[in-house]
Amino acid sequence: MHMNRINGNDLLTIGFNQGKILGLALEVLEKNYQDTDRETVLTIMKNVAEKPELYLDHEILEDLATKIIEDANAPKDDTISLNETAMPFNIYGQEHIDEGAVRQMDTAMRLPVTVAGALMPDAHQGYGLPIGGVLAAKNAVIPYGVGVDIGCRMALSVFDIPESHFVNNADIYKRELIDHTRFGAGHGFVRHQRAEHAVLERNEFNMTQFIKTLQDKAWSQLGTSGGGNHFVEWGIIEFAERDEVLNIPAGRYVALLSHSGSRGLGATIAGHYTRLAKDICKLPKEASNLAYLDMNSSEGQEYWLAMNLAGDYASACHEIIHNKLTKAIGGQLLARVENHHNFAWKETWNGEDVIVHRKGATPAGKGVMGIIPGSMTAPGFLVRGKGLEDAINSASHGAGRQMSRTQAIKSISHQEMDAILKANGVTLIGAGRDEAPMAYKDINMVMDAQKKLVDVVAKFSPKMVRMADDGSKED
């Protein structure tokens, strides 16, 4: 009886897999078992597939058995494939966004967990997800989609103090600003100067030994600000008309604005869980910084708790700074507004439960308040979100850089920086040329590109800005 009726499907049914081994098995049958009955051959081949070690000395089946064993012990390629085509995404102010940021967003839109995305008008290239990128994912969180400075945020305090009081007492405002702020990588308070806050008593600090080791560092840096573009500044905020929600009449008021994040706590958490995600989630090289953690996994849940802890810690830092300076200056607090970026939220988008990553993007759901700063001389804006679903309920988190830090230092002189500060009546304490106003996009251009995303409530003009002395980055 000839064996030509046995085919690849027959071998797949008894335990072989698609691939080179299947082809080799069919060759062996063709050359050696044409005259053996079908059931006998199928039994032999099933035994070889299940127990190849028994056939290593077989005169006909040795090579096939060896290949089956080698294939079983070969390292598996567990790289997760990206989708062949990127999902479409909306870009706001595309003419002002570099191609690198668009390419990064395009890669993010090919992840198998991606549901939707959008690019804000202040976007520029970063690591993994671009700065200004918003990505909605299905049941997955991307540590580098959140970013290194977890929960970085803006906080604004508006006082019933007239502009004239600031002008006439600038030296007092400067003294208090210097006394009550600390900046830069590694900078914190010595033990007897440290502030207290309930966030340091959170149970999350005890969930792993790794998190526990960060508690003392978090305590020392509580109430401090990072390096780079982080700041605490006095300025004048103008309400062109009465805002009924905040209950603030039209007028010009002294205000305090701060920008900083979760300091060493957040940076260390980000680094740890990014490495963990890359070990678990193997993506192609161009997408490796977008490695994600399944929200149903213990690692995903652990990161989620750590991320929220870092975000609340960042909020506590701003609270302490604002409380200290409010007490130092006096006056009645009319409103305090706060929003954060570099974070992930559980939200509903287009009727679907998703994890929304806003890496350098401001939440702008319907009626949600936010602050979008410009630069140390350009105005910032108090805004109210319009809840545009096409933008995934988001807006820009600032003006966005148009020069890298290295480029800014090379191309901007101290004289040019001093001149623009003087022209705008701004007193600067600290900062390097990497944070010069010219290194940033025109905030008015950015705001114009997102009129569909937010309404402007008030305009903030910086007057006295404090930043890290050396323009250093976060530790």
Secondary structure, 3 states (H helix, E strand, C coil): CCCCCCCHHHHHHCCCCCCHHHHHHHHHHHHHCCCCCHHHHHHHHHHHHHCHHHHCCCCCCHHHHHHHHHHHHCCCCCCCCCCCCCCCCEECCHHHCCHHHHHHHHHHCCCCCEEEEEEEEEEECCCCCCEEEEEEECCEECHHHHCCCCCCEEEEEEECCCHHHHHHCHHHHHHHHHHCCCECCCCCCCHHHCCCCHHHHCHHHHCCHHHHCCHHHHHHHCCCECCCCCEEEEEEEEECCCECCCCECCEEEEEEEEEECCHHHHHHHHHHHHHHHHHHCCCCHHHHHHCCEECCCHHHHHHHHHHHHHHHHHHHHHHHHHHHHHHHHCCCEEEEEEEECCEEEEEEECCEEEEEEEECEEECCCCCEEEECCCCCCCEEEEEECCCHHHCCEEECCCCECCCHHHHHHHCCHHHHHHHHHHCCCEEECCCHHHCHHHECCHHHHHHCCCCCEEEEEEEEEEEEECCCCCCCCC
